[in-house]
């Protein structure tokens, strides 16, 4: 189980426990956190679960794969260093304390 902090664009924070094996996107969806739409349901076929990862966490995450990188081209104002798709981040104890911030909108 990992405690993940989701920060809405307006600054509202949601700190939730997410079970290992789920994705960061599923943690947001299952806890009713606004700002992550996940239109494709986690298939890495859209960019509607895009977030900005807190700078401290960027080097701790698994490397971005080509398909995720391609989908981020469609995200709203992607950041080459911090943008990730939450459907591609599998929760484990190693993600305990992760902080992500939602963009102004998902497209």
Legacy VTK file of the C-alpha trace (Angstrom):
# vtk DataFile Version 3.0
C-alpha trace
ASCII
DATASET POLYDATA
POINTS 107 float
0.000 0.000 0.000
1.275 3.451 -0.873
0.109 6.855 0.309
-0.198 9.079 -2.761
-0.910 12.808 -2.806
-2.933 14.080 -5.762
-3.005 17.863 -6.119
-5.748 19.418 -8.216
-4.873 22.363 -10.457
-6.545 24.695 -7.922
-4.247 23.407 -5.158
-6.698 21.090 -3.394
-4.808 18.070 -2.049
-6.120 14.530 -1.753
-3.974 12.066 0.188
-5.125 8.485 -0.278
-3.883 4.963 0.287
-3.635 3.007 -2.962
-3.219 -0.760 -2.958
-0.133 -2.307 -4.481
-0.764 -3.616 -7.983
-3.168 -0.853 -8.957
-2.038 2.089 -11.040
-1.844 5.680 -9.849
-4.744 6.351 -12.264
-6.881 3.614 -10.674
-6.139 5.085 -7.247
-7.508 8.443 -8.390
-10.529 6.893 -10.099
-11.410 4.632 -7.163
-11.201 7.547 -4.722
-13.220 10.016 -6.808
-10.352 12.437 -7.277
-11.190 15.071 -9.898
-8.736 15.996 -12.608
-7.843 12.538 -13.894
-10.411 11.493 -16.482
-8.839 8.249 -17.774
-11.028 8.093 -20.874
-9.291 4.977 -22.249
-9.518 3.110 -18.958
-5.782 2.693 -18.601
-4.861 1.341 -22.035
-2.287 4.092 -22.718
-4.403 5.157 -25.685
-5.060 8.769 -24.651
-3.544 11.417 -22.415
-6.446 12.107 -20.049
-4.631 10.789 -16.976
-1.674 13.130 -17.433
-0.005 14.562 -14.319
3.117 16.442 -13.346
5.241 14.380 -10.970
6.842 16.255 -8.074
10.510 16.903 -9.018
11.785 14.800 -6.091
9.995 11.760 -7.529
11.050 12.023 -11.178
14.282 9.999 -10.772
12.559 7.406 -8.567
10.004 6.341 -11.188
10.525 3.687 -13.849
11.728 5.001 -17.182
9.071 6.214 -19.560
8.341 3.800 -22.410
7.857 4.800 -26.050
4.056 4.384 -26.107
3.597 6.611 -23.051
5.974 9.185 -24.506
3.953 9.204 -27.749
0.674 9.715 -25.876
2.149 12.602 -23.872
2.496 14.489 -27.158
-1.309 14.869 -26.982
-1.392 16.056 -23.357
-2.173 19.614 -22.286
1.119 21.469 -21.752
3.377 18.463 -21.215
6.608 18.970 -19.303
9.509 16.931 -20.738
10.882 16.240 -17.252
7.783 15.861 -15.056
4.860 14.696 -17.206
3.668 11.113 -16.836
0.511 9.150 -17.560
-0.819 7.755 -14.306
-2.113 4.636 -16.050
1.516 3.650 -16.612
2.624 4.010 -12.983
2.091 0.736 -11.096
1.725 1.214 -7.350
4.136 -0.535 -5.007
5.651 0.235 -1.621
8.368 2.111 -3.526
5.778 4.771 -4.484
4.792 5.504 -0.882
4.738 9.305 -0.590
4.418 10.000 -4.331
3.087 13.481 -5.143
1.441 14.305 -8.468
-0.246 17.478 -9.676
-2.978 17.616 -12.286
-2.722 19.996 -15.228
-5.268 22.756 -15.778
-7.246 20.420 -18.063
-7.083 17.031 -19.741
-7.415 16.748 -23.525
LINES 1 108
107 0 1 2 3 4 5 6 7 8 9 10 11 12 13 14 15 16 17 18 19 20 21 22 23 24 25 26 27 28 29 30 31 32 33 34 35 36 37 38 39 40 41 42 43 44 45 46 47 48 49 50 51 52 53 54 55 56 57 58 59 60 61 62 63 64 65 66 67 68 69 70 71 72 73 74 75 76 77 78 79 80 81 82 83 84 85 86 87 88 89 90 91 92 93 94 95 96 97 98 99 100 101 102 103 104 105 106
